[in-house]
Amino acid sequence: MCLTTDALVLFLNLTNPDLIAAEAGRITVHATERDAVWVLTDDDLWCTMAPQIDRLARFD
């Protein structure tokens, strides 16, 4: 799943700031079950594998 910078900022503004850690090109949201890591791509999109990881976790 990928978002534009504007869309990610909107999402993060709805999230508790205590749950967010940021470093250059990477934002981590510490969610209840597991962390969601957003990575900046060469296309200037922020992408995460969190939905796929959650889907796989349901099969464990």
C-alpha distance (Angstrom), angle and dihedral (degrees) to the residues before:
residue distance angle dihedral
M1 . . .
C2 3.79 . .
L3 3.79 132.9 .
T4 3.77 135.2 -171.9
T5 3.79 116.5 -110.9
D6 3.81 90.5 -104.6
A7 3.81 92.4 52.0
L8 3.81 92.3 47.3
V9 3.81 91.3 49.5
L10 3.81 89.6 51.6
F11 3.82 90.4 50.7
L12 3.80 92.8 46.8
N13 3.81 91.2 49.8
L14 3.81 87.5 60.5
T15 3.81 91.5 50.9
N16 3.79 127.5 83.8
P17 3.84 105.0 -97.2
D18 3.82 90.3 -140.2
L19 3.82 87.8 67.6
I20 3.83 94.7 55.6
A21 3.80 127.1 87.2
A22 3.80 119.9 -179.3
E23 3.77 136.2 -169.0
A24 3.79 131.9 159.5
G25 3.81 108.9 -52.4
R26 3.81 94.5 -8.4
I27 3.80 135.0 82.7
T28 3.79 122.9 -176.2
V29 3.79 123.0 -161.1
H30 3.80 110.3 -162.2
A31 3.81 100.0 -142.9
T32 3.80 127.4 -175.2
E33 3.80 97.4 -99.2
R34 3.82 102.3 27.4
D35 3.78 141.3 -24.4
A36 3.80 121.6 -80.1
V37 3.79 110.1 -146.1
W38 3.81 118.6 -159.9
V39 3.81 116.9 -162.1
L40 3.81 127.2 -166.8
T41 3.81 111.5 -123.2
D42 3.79 130.8 -154.3
D43 3.83 87.1 -102.5
D44 3.83 90.2 62.8
L45 3.79 90.9 -110.1
W46 3.80 125.7 128.7
C47 3.80 110.4 -131.1
T48 3.79 134.4 -172.7
M49 3.77 134.2 -175.9
A50 3.83 91.1 -153.5
P51 3.85 96.4 113.1
Q52 3.80 91.6 51.1
I53 3.81 92.3 45.0
D54 3.82 90.7 50.1
R55 3.80 90.8 49.7
L56 3.81 91.3 50.9
A57 3.81 91.9 47.0
R58 3.82 90.3 59.3
F59 3.81 89.1 63.9
D60 3.83 94.8 55.1
